Amino acid sequence: MHPFPHVSIRAALALLYLIVFGSLLAFTAFVWLLARMPATRVSSHAYINPIVAVALGYFVANEAITARTLAGTALVLISVFLILRKDK
């Protein structure tokens, strides 16, 4: 029995891509934005990412979108709007 499972070259390259672009570049952009914008505005991306993932799943992988998904999406978007709106 091998201590590590066999990893295909495609899976290894996908992991490398996620490490480089999903972590290093994203973190660099996050820190750069944090120096130039309020933290609440910069951190709002964390709430929007799942909505982008749902949309990609729907359009790319033909995943179903249910009423619960739409309700959750609406709640997230309303929440982000309330967080980011300027009080007048």
Secondary structure as GFF3:
##gff-version 3
##sequence-region A 1 88
A	DSSP	alpha_helix	9	17	.	.	.	ID=ss1
A	DSSP	pi_helix	18	25	.	.	.	ID=ss2
A	DSSP	alpha_helix	26	34	.	.	.	ID=ss3
A	DSSP	alpha_helix	39	43	.	.	.	ID=ss4
A	DSSP	alpha_helix	45	61	.	.	.	ID=ss5
A	DSSP	alpha_helix	67	84	.	.	.	ID=ss6
###
